[in-house]
Amino acid sequence: MISTKYGLLEGVPGEGCTVYKGIPYARAPIGERRWRKPQPPEAWEGVFHADHYGCKSIQFGNPRDTFYKKEFYSNPAFDVPVSEDCLYLNICSGAENAGEKRPVYVWYHGGGLTNCYAYEPQFNPQVLAKKGIVVVTVAQRLNVFGYLVLPQFDAEQDGHGGNYGFMDQVKALDWITENCCLWRGS
């Protein structure tokens, strides 16, 4: 169990590491927050059981319908819902205590900013974690929900509208920076 600025996290055992899944790094970008920059997550009481992945971002086309389906996407463990509520990150670390100094590797999935997700089976963060690296995989808004730019958004948001997916990536880095001593030591 580790402590963050937002509360306690409990992960699940991996292959020579601990995996913390589905950690909210920002509030859900729904309702009034849909076309806005990401807002800090709310703190939680008690222990956040980081034992399942967060939802995939809404995307058009299904990577499971491609030639990758047979090789990578046949495992039902990776078949989770798709939602606008998608601002989650996952941490994989082999550290046994917070005093261990380890590098942190942040991975943003591929997919051309239109599809894919932060826990794709062909990228297994446990491989690097077993070698002493803390791996953080990040999900962000995709496609029109993440990268639609309109003059109306700029007018409503003092010239800072659109490109919400990039803003999500920066917000995730903020969360990681605020909490990084938990994985790489202080």
N, CA and C atoms as a LAMMPS dump frame, in Angstrom:
ITEM: TIMESTEP
0
ITEM: NUMBER OF ATOMS
558
ITEM: BOX BOUNDS ff ff ff
-5.0000000000000000e+02 5.0000000000000000e+02
-5.0000000000000000e+02 5.0000000000000000e+02
-5.0000000000000000e+02 5.0000000000000000e+02
ITEM: ATOMS id mol type element x y z
1 1 1 N 0.854 -1.171 0
2 1 2 C 0 0 0
3 1 3 C 0.901 1.235 0
4 2 1 N 0.541 2.229 -0.816
5 2 2 C 1.3 3.475 -0.857
6 2 3 C 0.356 4.656 -0.638
7 3 1 N 0.936 5.756 -0.215
8 3 2 C 0.164 6.959 0.054
9 3 3 C 0.389 7.966 -1.059
10 4 1 N -0.681 8.603 -1.525
11 4 2 C -0.579 9.666 -2.518
12 4 3 C -1.2 10.925 -1.925
13 5 1 N -1.09 12.013 -2.66
14 5 2 C -1.707 13.265 -2.243
15 5 3 C -3.221 13.123 -2.127
16 6 1 N -3.805 12.155 -2.819
17 6 2 C -5.256 11.996 -2.89
18 6 3 C -5.79 10.874 -2.008
19 7 1 N -4.909 10.054 -1.446
20 7 2 C -5.324 8.962 -0.581
21 7 3 C -4.425 7.749 -0.731
22 8 1 N -4.779 6.696 -0.024
23 8 2 C -3.999 5.457 -0.053
24 8 3 C -4.357 4.614 -1.277
25 9 1 N -3.343 3.961 -1.839
26 9 2 C -3.522 3.064 -2.987
27 9 3 C -3.081 1.661 -2.604
28 10 1 N -3.85 0.695 -3.021
29 10 2 C -3.461 -0.698 -2.862
30 10 3 C -3.451 -1.338 -4.24
31 11 1 N -2.309 -1.895 -4.616
32 11 2 C -2.174 -2.53 -5.918
33 11 3 C -2.392 -4.021 -5.846
34 12 1 N -2.079 -4.671 -6.956
35 12 2 C -2.193 -6.125 -7.046
36 12 3 C -0.833 -6.696 -7.444
37 13 1 N -0.538 -7.904 -6.996
38 13 2 C 0.749 -8.494 -7.358
39 13 3 C 0.835 -8.773 -8.85
40 14 1 N 2.008 -8.479 -9.409
41 14 2 C 2.289 -8.812 -10.798
42 14 3 C 3.426 -9.818 -10.824
43 15 1 N 4.097 -9.91 -11.958
44 15 2 C 5.231 -10.822 -12.11
45 15 3 C 6.488 -10.111 -11.603
46 16 1 N 6.805 -10.277 -10.326
47 16 2 C 7.97 -9.629 -9.739
48 16 3 C 7.786 -8.14 -9.494
49 17 1 N 6.541 -7.698 -9.4
50 17 2 C 6.256 -6.275 -9.213
51 17 3 C 4.852 -6.113 -8.636
52 18 1 N 4.509 -4.864 -8.355
53 18 2 C 3.149 -4.534 -7.944
54 18 3 C 2.55 -3.654 -9.029
55 19 1 N 1.287 -3.905 -9.369
56 19 2 C 0.597 -3.146 -10.404
57 19 3 C -0.56 -2.391 -9.759
58 20 1 N -0.603 -1.092 -10.009
59 20 2 C -1.693 -0.236 -9.538
60 20 3 C -2.468 0.181 -10.781
61 21 1 N -3.698 -0.262 -10.877
62 21 2 C -4.491 -0.066 -12.088
63 21 3 C -5.59 0.969 -11.879
64 22 1 N -5.881 1.734 -12.935
65 22 2 C -7.046 2.606 -12.953
66 22 3 C -7.025 3.733 -11.944
67 23 1 N -5.893 4.381 -11.762
68 23 2 C -5.785 5.488 -10.805
69 23 3 C -6.255 6.772 -11.482
70 24 1 N -7.239 7.461 -10.928
71 24 2 C -7.698 8.705 -11.558
72 24 3 C -6.674 9.828 -11.351
73 25 1 N -6.199 10.407 -12.466
74 25 2 C -5.28 11.537 -12.357
75 25 3 C -5.995 12.867 -12.59
76 26 1 N -7.258 12.805 -12.962
77 26 2 C -8.094 13.998 -13.158
78 26 3 C -9.552 13.583 -12.983
79 27 1 N -10.408 14.564 -12.801
80 27 2 C -11.846 14.276 -12.707
81 27 3 C -12.36 13.846 -14.073
82 28 1 N -13.427 13.099 -14.076
83 28 2 C -14.024 12.616 -15.322
84 28 3 C -14.399 13.805 -16.217
85 29 1 N -13.977 13.798 -17.487
86 29 2 C -14.29 14.901 -18.392
87 29 3 C -15.696 14.751 -18.997
88 30 1 N -16.694 14.796 -18.146
89 30 2 C -18.079 14.629 -18.584
90 30 3 C -18.891 15.843 -18.143
91 31 1 N -20.079 15.986 -18.706
92 31 2 C -20.949 17.106 -18.344
93 31 3 C -20.281 18.437 -18.641
94 32 1 N -20.251 19.313 -17.663
95 32 2 C -19.657 20.645 -17.838
96 32 3 C -18.149 20.594 -18.079
97 33 1 N -17.488 19.481 -17.739
98 33 2 C -16.042 19.346 -17.937
99 33 3 C -15.692 18.728 -19.292
100 34 1 N -16.674 18.398 -20.126
101 34 2 C -16.422 17.712 -21.391
102 34 3 C -15.449 18.479 -22.279
103 35 1 N -15.689 19.69 -22.564
104 35 2 C -14.846 20.482 -23.463
105 35 3 C -14.025 21.48 -22.655
106 36 1 N -13.385 21.008 -21.623
107 36 2 C -12.584 21.843 -20.73
108 36 3 C -11.261 21.15 -20.419
109 37 1 N -10.294 21.942 -19.941
110 37 2 C -9.032 21.344 -19.518
111 37 3 C -9.299 20.426 -18.326
112 38 1 N -8.45 19.414 -18.139
113 38 2 C -8.684 18.466 -17.042
114 38 3 C -8.547 19.129 -15.678
115 39 1 N -9.391 18.703 -14.762
116 39 2 C -9.399 19.218 -13.395
117 39 3 C -8.767 18.188 -12.466
118 40 1 N -8.146 18.638 -11.373
119 40 2 C -7.51 17.681 -10.447
120 40 3 C -8.525 16.654 -9.94
121 41 1 N -8.05 15.452 -9.65
122 41 2 C -8.973 14.433 -9.126
123 41 3 C -9.402 14.784 -7.713
124 42 1 N -10.508 14.201 -7.309
125 42 2 C -10.958 14.369 -5.933
126 42 3 C -10.24 13.343 -5.064
127 43 1 N -9.928 13.752 -3.85
128 43 2 C -9.325 12.814 -2.899
129 43 3 C -10.356 11.757 -2.519
130 44 1 N -9.891 10.593 -2.146
131 44 2 C -10.8 9.537 -1.711
132 44 3 C -10.508 9.199 -0.256
133 45 1 N -11.519 8.687 0.399
134 45 2 C -11.354 8.257 1.784
135 45 3 C -11.066 6.764 1.804
136 46 1 N -10.335 6.345 2.798
137 46 2 C -10.008 4.933 2.897
138 46 3 C -8.972 4.545 1.862
139 47 1 N -9.033 3.3 1.427
140 47 2 C -8.054 2.763 0.487
141 47 3 C -8.688 2.632 -0.894
142 48 1 N -7.994 3.135 -1.902
143 48 2 C -8.414 2.966 -3.295
144 48 3 C -7.815 1.644 -3.763
145 49 1 N -8.669 0.694 -4.077
146 49 2 C -8.213 -0.613 -4.537
147 49 3 C -7.961 -0.525 -6.042
148 50 1 N -6.709 -0.351 -6.393
149 50 2 C -6.306 -0.184 -7.796
150 50 3 C -6.115 -1.56 -8.427
151 51 1 N -7.235 -2.274 -8.56
152 51 2 C -7.178 -3.659 -9.011
153 51 3 C -7.839 -3.902 -10.364
154 52 1 N -8.309 -2.845 -11.01
155 52 2 C -8.866 -3.015 -12.359
156 52 3 C -8.591 -1.748 -13.175
157 53 1 N -8.473 -1.932 -14.466
158 53 2 C -8.169 -0.826 -15.363
159 53 3 C -9.359 0.11 -15.505
160 54 1 N -9.072 1.391 -15.749
161 54 2 C -10.119 2.36 -16.029
162 54 3 C -10.667 2.148 -17.429
163 55 1 N -11.75 2.815 -17.726
164 55 2 C -12.373 2.693 -19.05
165 55 3 C -11.453 3.196 -20.155
166 56 1 N -11.624 2.628 -21.322
167 56 2 C -10.926 3.12 -22.509
168 56 3 C -11.606 4.403 -22.961
169 57 1 N -10.837 5.274 -23.592
170 57 2 C -11.401 6.488 -24.168
171 57 3 C -12.313 6.13 -25.34
172 58 1 N -13.307 6.961 -25.56
173 58 2 C -14.175 6.751 -26.729
174 58 3 C -13.326 6.857 -27.982
175 59 1 N -13.499 5.89 -28.862
176 59 2 C -12.738 5.853 -30.098
177 59 3 C -13.592 5.274 -31.209
178 60 1 N -13.248 5.646 -32.403
179 60 2 C -14.004 5.191 -33.555
180 60 3 C -13.222 4.099 -34.249
181 61 1 N -13.908 3.07 -34.628
182 61 2 C -13.224 1.901 -35.148
183 61 3 C -12.754 1.084 -33.964
184 62 1 N -12.639 -0.174 -34.132
185 62 2 C -12.277 -1.05 -33.034
186 62 3 C -10.99 -1.775 -33.384
187 63 1 N -9.905 -1.546 -32.607
188 63 2 C -8.665 -2.239 -32.926
189 63 3 C -8.81 -3.753 -32.858
190 64 1 N -9.853 -4.218 -32.192
191 64 2 C -10.067 -5.657 -32.115
192 64 3 C -10.552 -6.225 -33.447
193 65 1 N -10.935 -5.337 -34.38
194 65 2 C -11.384 -5.798 -35.688
195 65 3 C -10.235 -5.863 -36.692
196 66 1 N -9.021 -5.595 -36.288
197 66 2 C -7.874 -5.608 -37.183
198 66 3 C -7.149 -6.937 -37.094
199 67 1 N -6.025 -7.013 -37.801
200 67 2 C -5.239 -8.25 -37.762
201 67 3 C -4.623 -8.489 -36.391
202 68 1 N -4.615 -7.464 -35.52
203 68 2 C -4.105 -7.634 -34.164
204 68 3 C -5.042 -8.472 -33.293
205 69 1 N -6.281 -8.599 -33.715
206 69 2 C -7.277 -9.272 -32.867
207 69 3 C -6.808 -10.642 -32.405
208 70 1 N -6.367 -11.445 -33.338
209 70 2 C -5.975 -12.809 -32.992
210 70 3 C -4.75 -12.829 -32.088
211 71 1 N -3.799 -11.938 -32.347
212 71 2 C -2.548 -11.953 -31.605
213 71 3 C -2.635 -11.316 -30.223
214 72 1 N -3.334 -10.166 -30.108
215 72 2 C -3.248 -9.385 -28.888
216 72 3 C -4.56 -9.184 -28.145
217 73 1 N -5.672 -9.191 -28.833
218 73 2 C -6.917 -8.754 -28.202
219 73 3 C -7.909 -9.861 -27.93
220 74 1 N -7.452 -11.086 -27.821
221 74 2 C -8.378 -12.186 -27.575
222 74 3 C -8.566 -12.455 -26.082
223 75 1 N -7.807 -11.785 -25.219
224 75 2 C -7.907 -12 -23.785
225 75 3 C -9.038 -11.153 -23.212
226 76 1 N -10.063 -11.771 -22.616
227 76 2 C -11.187 -11.013 -22.069
228 76 3 C -10.788 -10.08 -20.928
229 77 1 N -9.632 -10.291 -20.302
230 77 2 C -9.191 -9.409 -19.226
231 77 3 C -8.962 -7.981 -19.73
232 78 1 N -8.723 -7.829 -21.031
233 78 2 C -8.48 -6.511 -21.603
234 78 3 C -9.73 -5.932 -22.259
235 79 1 N -10.846 -6.61 -22.099
236 79 2 C -12.095 -6.164 -22.703
237 79 3 C -12.885 -5.365 -21.666
238 80 1 N -12.571 -4.08 -21.535
239 80 2 C -13.237 -3.22 -20.563
240 80 3 C -14.062 -2.176 -21.296
241 81 1 N -14.976 -1.529 -20.592
242 81 2 C -15.865 -0.566 -21.24
243 81 3 C -15.141 0.645 -21.832
244 82 1 N -15.814 1.26 -22.769
245 82 2 C -15.364 2.499 -23.39
246 82 3 C -16.232 3.615 -22.822
247 83 1 N -15.603 4.73 -22.436
248 83 2 C -16.355 5.809 -21.803
249 83 3 C -15.619 7.13 -21.947
250 84 1 N -16.361 8.233 -21.806
251 84 2 C -15.716 9.54 -21.714
252 84 3 C -14.95 9.654 -20.407
253 85 1 N -15.322 8.894 -19.399
254 85 2 C -14.63 8.873 -18.12
255 85 3 C -13.398 7.984 -18.278
256 86 1 N -12.304 8.569 -18.782
257 86 2 C -11.158 7.767 -19.202
258 86 3 C -9.814 8.283 -18.705
259 87 1 N -9.786 9.24 -17.787
260 87 2 C -8.521 9.845 -17.372
261 87 3 C -7.913 9.077 -16.2
262 88 1 N -7.261 7.981 -16.555
263 88 2 C -6.669 7.075 -15.575
264 88 3 C -5.24 6.749 -15.974
265 89 1 N -4.446 6.409 -14.987
266 89 2 C -3.106 5.915 -15.26
267 89 3 C -2.876 4.641 -14.469
268 90 1 N -1.854 3.909 -14.871
269 90 2 C -1.503 2.639 -14.242
270 90 3 C -0.023 2.693 -13.883
271 91 1 N 0.336 2.129 -12.747
272 91 2 C 1.72 2.145 -12.289
273 91 3 C 2.163 0.71 -12.071
274 92 1 N 3.368 0.416 -12.516
275 92 2 C 3.942 -0.912 -12.323
276 92 3 C 5.343 -0.72 -11.75
277 93 1 N 5.575 -1.263 -10.561
278 93 2 C 6.863 -1.063 -9.896
279 93 3 C 7.307 -2.322 -9.183
280 94 1 N 8.595 -2.578 -9.253
281 94 2 C 9.184 -3.689 -8.515
282 94 3 C 9.757 -3.247 -7.18
283 95 1 N 9.636 -1.963 -6.863
284 95 2 C 10.178 -1.446 -5.598
285 95 3 C 9.478 -2.101 -4.414
286 96 1 N 10.256 -2.424 -3.41
287 96 2 C 9.677 -3.016 -2.203
288 96 3 C 9.432 -1.985 -1.12
289 97 1 N 10.062 -0.798 -1.25
290 97 2 C 9.798 0.285 -0.308
291 97 3 C 10.039 1.624 -1.006
292 98 1 N 9.513 2.686 -0.398
293 98 2 C 9.56 4.009 -1.02
294 98 3 C 10.966 4.586 -1.065
295 99 1 N 11.916 4.038 -0.331
296 99 2 C 13.271 4.57 -0.308
297 99 3 C 14.13 4.156 -1.488
298 100 1 N 13.647 3.263 -2.317
299 100 2 C 14.436 2.795 -3.455
300 100 3 C 14.397 3.831 -4.576
301 101 1 N 15.569 4.214 -5.067
302 101 2 C 15.656 5.168 -6.175
303 101 3 C 15.532 4.391 -7.481
304 102 1 N 14.51 4.712 -8.256
305 102 2 C 14.286 4.039 -9.537
306 102 3 C 13.869 5.055 -10.583
307 103 1 N 14.275 4.852 -11.824
308 103 2 C 13.809 5.752 -12.877
309 103 3 C 12.326 5.528 -13.155
310 104 1 N 11.645 6.565 -13.6
311 104 2 C 10.226 6.479 -13.942
312 104 3 C 10.089 6.649 -15.447
313 105 1 N 9.444 5.69 -16.077
314 105 2 C 9.196 5.711 -17.524
315 105 3 C 7.708 5.926 -17.736
316 106 1 N 7.351 6.981 -18.47
317 106 2 C 5.948 7.286 -18.743
318 106 3 C 5.661 6.869 -20.187
319 107 1 N 4.609 6.049 -20.361
320 107 2 C 4.253 5.538 -21.684
321 107 3 C 2.864 6.027 -22.081
322 108 1 N 2.823 6.749 -23.207
323 108 2 C 1.558 7.135 -23.824
324 108 3 C 1.356 6.191 -25.006
325 109 1 N 0.221 5.53 -25.038
326 109 2 C -0.024 4.527 -26.08
327 109 3 C -0.057 5.148 -27.474
328 110 1 N 0.139 4.297 -28.453
329 110 2 C 0.049 4.717 -29.85
330 110 3 C -1.406 4.822 -30.284
331 111 1 N -1.616 4.874 -31.58
332 111 2 C -2.963 4.933 -32.122
333 111 3 C -3.279 6.244 -32.81
334 112 1 N -2.262 7.081 -33.027
335 112 2 C -2.475 8.315 -33.782
336 112 3 C -3.457 9.274 -33.132
337 113 1 N -3.564 9.244 -31.823
338 113 2 C -4.476 10.108 -31.062
339 113 3 C -5.943 9.858 -31.399
340 114 1 N -6.221 8.703 -31.991
341 114 2 C -7.606 8.371 -32.351
342 114 3 C -8.102 7.077 -31.721
343 115 1 N -7.199 6.151 -31.39
344 115 2 C -7.643 4.889 -30.795
345 115 3 C -6.52 4.261 -29.973
346 116 1 N -6.766 3.095 -29.46
347 116 2 C -5.895 2.304 -28.578
348 116 3 C -6.071 2.735 -27.131
349 117 1 N -5.299 2.138 -26.219
350 117 2 C -5.518 2.395 -24.798
351 117 3 C -4.263 2.104 -23.994
352 118 1 N -4.285 2.46 -22.715
353 118 2 C -3.09 2.496 -21.873
354 118 3 C -2.642 1.154 -21.319
355 119 1 N -3.338 0.084 -21.587
356 119 2 C -2.921 -1.219 -21.053
357 119 3 C -3.024 -2.271 -22.141
358 120 1 N -2.541 -1.896 -23.309
359 120 2 C -2.547 -2.825 -24.429
360 120 3 C -1.653 -4.013 -24.108
361 121 1 N -2.12 -5.208 -24.398
362 121 2 C -1.376 -6.394 -23.989
363 121 3 C -0.009 -6.536 -24.651
364 122 1 N 0.21 -5.932 -25.82
365 122 2 C 1.515 -6.074 -26.462
366 122 3 C 2.59 -5.21 -25.797
367 123 1 N 2.191 -4.264 -24.931
368 123 2 C 3.153 -3.517 -24.122
369 123 3 C 2.953 -3.95 -22.676
370 124 1 N 3.813 -4.811 -22.203
371 124 2 C 3.694 -5.337 -20.845
372 124 3 C 4.661 -4.586 -19.933
373 125 1 N 4.169 -3.656 -19.101
374 125 2 C 5.053 -2.859 -18.254
375 125 3 C 5.8 -3.681 -17.206
376 126 1 N 5.327 -4.884 -16.925
377 126 2 C 5.974 -5.718 -15.92
378 126 3 C 7.376 -6.143 -16.35
379 127 1 N 7.617 -6.194 -17.65
380 127 2 C 8.947 -6.56 -18.153
381 127 3 C 9.976 -5.524 -17.71
382 128 1 N 9.646 -4.235 -17.87
383 128 2 C 10.567 -3.178 -17.45
384 128 3 C 10.62 -3.041 -15.929
385 129 1 N 9.474 -3.226 -15.272
386 129 2 C 9.432 -3.108 -13.808
387 129 3 C 10.35 -4.136 -13.153
388 130 1 N 10.418 -5.329 -13.714
389 130 2 C 11.302 -6.364 -13.16
390 130 3 C 12.773 -5.99 -13.323
391 131 1 N 13.054 -5.048 -14.233
392 131 2 C 14.434 -4.607 -14.466
393 131 3 C 14.768 -3.335 -13.692
394 132 1 N 13.863 -2.914 -12.784
395 132 2 C 14.159 -1.781 -11.927
396 132 3 C 13.579 -0.454 -12.36
397 133 1 N 12.68 -0.458 -13.321
398 133 2 C 12.081 0.779 -13.817
399 133 3 C 10.629 0.857 -13.352
400 134 1 N 10.219 2.023 -12.881
401 134 2 C 8.813 2.248 -12.563
402 134 3 C 8.142 2.68 -13.861
403 135 1 N 7.112 1.971 -14.271
404 135 2 C 6.425 2.258 -15.531
405 135 3 C 5.044 2.82 -15.232
406 136 1 N 4.747 3.964 -15.837
407 136 2 C 3.433 4.586 -15.71
408 136 3 C 2.829 4.649 -17.103
409 137 1 N 1.668 4.032 -17.286
410 137 2 C 0.969 4.094 -18.57
411 137 3 C -0.236 5.011 -18.402
412 138 1 N -0.457 5.858 -19.403
413 138 2 C -1.43 6.943 -19.276
414 138 3 C -2.473 6.87 -20.378
415 139 1 N -3.726 7.068 -19.998
416 139 2 C -4.828 7.191 -20.95
417 139 3 C -5.22 8.662 -21.044
418 140 1 N -5.682 9.069 -22.209
419 140 2 C -6.154 10.438 -22.387
420 140 3 C -7.343 10.433 -23.342
421 141 1 N -8.023 11.571 -23.418
422 141 2 C -9.12 11.692 -24.37
423 141 3 C -8.559 11.596 -25.783
424 142 1 N -9.312 10.925 -26.638
425 142 2 C -8.879 10.686 -28.01
426 142 3 C -9.869 11.278 -29.005
427 143 1 N -9.435 11.291 -30.256
428 143 2 C -10.279 11.678 -31.384
429 143 3 C -10.924 13.033 -31.125
430 144 1 N -12.187 13.212 -31.47
431 144 2 C -12.82 14.527 -31.314
432 144 3 C -12.922 14.942 -29.859
433 145 1 N -13.039 13.987 -28.93
434 145 2 C -13.142 14.348 -27.519
435 145 3 C -11.825 14.914 -26.984
436 146 1 N -10.728 14.567 -27.613
437 146 2 C -9.438 15.05 -27.166
438 146 3 C -8.809 16.111 -28.04
439 147 1 N -9.176 16.177 -29.32
440 147 2 C -8.414 17.029 -30.225
441 147 3 C -9.248 17.917 -31.129
442 148 1 N -10.517 18.053 -30.846
443 148 2 C -11.366 18.964 -31.601
444 148 3 C -11.05 20.401 -31.177
445 149 1 N -10.742 21.236 -32.134
446 149 2 C -10.45 22.643 -31.853
447 149 3 C -11.464 23.483 -32.619
448 150 1 N -12.197 24.311 -31.898
449 150 2 C -13.193 25.199 -32.498
450 150 3 C -13.01 26.612 -31.959
451 151 1 N -13.31 27.62 -32.756
452 151 2 C -13.222 28.999 -32.254
453 151 3 C -14.117 29.225 -31.036
454 152 1 N -15.243 28.518 -30.959
455 152 2 C -16.141 28.664 -29.818
456 152 3 C -15.457 28.246 -28.512
457 153 1 N -14.646 27.192 -28.559
458 153 2 C -13.927 26.753 -27.363
459 153 3 C -12.939 27.828 -26.919
460 154 1 N -12.224 28.416 -27.882
461 154 2 C -11.28 29.482 -27.543
462 154 3 C -12 30.665 -26.918
463 155 1 N -13.138 31.03 -27.48
464 155 2 C -13.891 32.177 -26.961
465 155 3 C -14.375 31.928 -25.535
466 156 1 N -14.827 30.701 -25.262
467 156 2 C -15.333 30.362 -23.928
468 156 3 C -14.227 30.233 -22.89
469 157 1 N -13.001 29.911 -23.345
470 157 2 C -11.93 29.553 -22.415
471 157 3 C -10.706 30.463 -22.551
472 158 1 N -10.95 31.736 -22.791
473 158 2 C -9.873 32.732 -22.858
474 158 3 C -8.738 32.334 -23.794
475 159 1 N -9.083 31.82 -24.96
476 159 2 C -8.076 31.47 -25.953
477 159 3 C -7.359 30.157 -25.709
478 160 1 N -7.853 29.324 -24.788
479 160 2 C -7.169 28.073 -24.452
480 160 3 C -8.062 26.857 -24.658
481 161 1 N -8.894 26.856 -25.672
482 161 2 C -9.784 25.731 -25.916
483 161 3 C -9.188 24.745 -26.904
484 162 1 N -9.687 23.532 -26.876
485 162 2 C -9.244 22.491 -27.798
486 162 3 C -7.983 21.783 -27.326
487 163 1 N -7.594 20.758 -28.053
488 163 2 C -6.408 19.963 -27.722
489 163 3 C -6.439 19.436 -26.286
490 164 1 N -7.605 18.968 -25.862
491 164 2 C -7.768 18.499 -24.49
492 164 3 C -6.964 17.236 -24.213
493 165 1 N -6.741 16.427 -25.218
494 165 2 C -5.924 15.227 -25.035
495 165 3 C -4.503 15.573 -24.63
496 166 1 N -3.931 16.623 -25.24
497 166 2 C -2.586 17.054 -24.841
498 166 3 C -2.61 17.621 -23.424
499 167 1 N -3.679 18.345 -23.096
500 167 2 C -3.806 18.855 -21.727
501 167 3 C -3.921 17.7 -20.737
502 168 1 N -4.6 16.624 -21.136
503 168 2 C -4.689 15.429 -20.281
504 168 3 C -3.292 14.854 -20.038
505 169 1 N -2.472 14.786 -21.079
506 169 2 C -1.125 14.245 -20.928
507 169 3 C -0.312 15.065 -19.928
508 170 1 N -0.436 16.389 -20.009
509 170 2 C 0.281 17.26 -19.07
510 170 3 C -0.254 17.073 -17.653
511 171 1 N -1.573 16.955 -17.503
512 171 2 C -2.168 16.744 -16.168
513 171 3 C -1.665 15.43 -15.565
514 172 1 N -1.521 14.401 -16.391
515 172 2 C -0.986 13.13 -15.894
516 172 3 C 0.451 13.317 -15.408
517 173 1 N 1.247 14.069 -16.151
518 173 2 C 2.62 14.335 -15.712
519 173 3 C 2.638 15.112 -14.398
520 174 1 N 1.689 16.033 -14.233
521 174 2 C 1.572 16.756 -12.961
522 174 3 C 1.304 15.779 -11.817
523 175 1 N 0.358 14.851 -12.049
524 175 2 C 0.022 13.86 -11.01
525 175 3 C 1.253 13.017 -10.674
526 176 1 N 1.955 12.582 -11.692
527 176 2 C 3.142 11.746 -11.491
528 176 3 C 4.194 12.526 -10.702
529 177 1 N 4.411 13.782 -11.061
530 177 2 C 5.396 14.609 -10.365
531 177 3 C 5.014 14.806 -8.906
532 178 1 N 3.735 15.041 -8.646
533 178 2 C 3.259 15.226 -7.258
534 178 3 C 3.462 13.986 -6.401
535 179 1 N 3.426 12.824 -7.038
536 179 2 C 3.446 11.576 -6.3
537 179 3 C 4.65 10.699 -6.581
538 180 1 N 5.624 11.192 -7.341
539 180 2 C 6.721 10.339 -7.809
540 180 3 C 7.582 9.784 -6.694
541 181 1 N 7.705 10.461 -5.569
542 181 2 C 8.564 9.945 -4.504
543 181 3 C 8.05 8.603 -3.973
544 182 1 N 6.81 8.279 -4.287
545 182 2 C 6.251 7.012 -3.822
546 182 3 C 6.903 5.819 -4.515
547 183 1 N 7.4 6.027 -5.729
548 183 2 C 7.931 4.905 -6.497
549 183 3 C 9.425 4.964 -6.646
550 184 1 N 10.009 6.161 -6.637
551 184 2 C 11.447 6.233 -6.871
552 184 3 C 12.217 6.698 -5.659
553 185 1 N 11.566 6.861 -4.539
554 185 2 C 12.238 7.317 -3.338
555 185 3 C 12.249 8.831 -3.269
556 186 1 N 12.506 9.38 -2.106
557 186 2 C 12.472 10.841 -1.975
558 186 3 C 13.867 11.432 -2.086
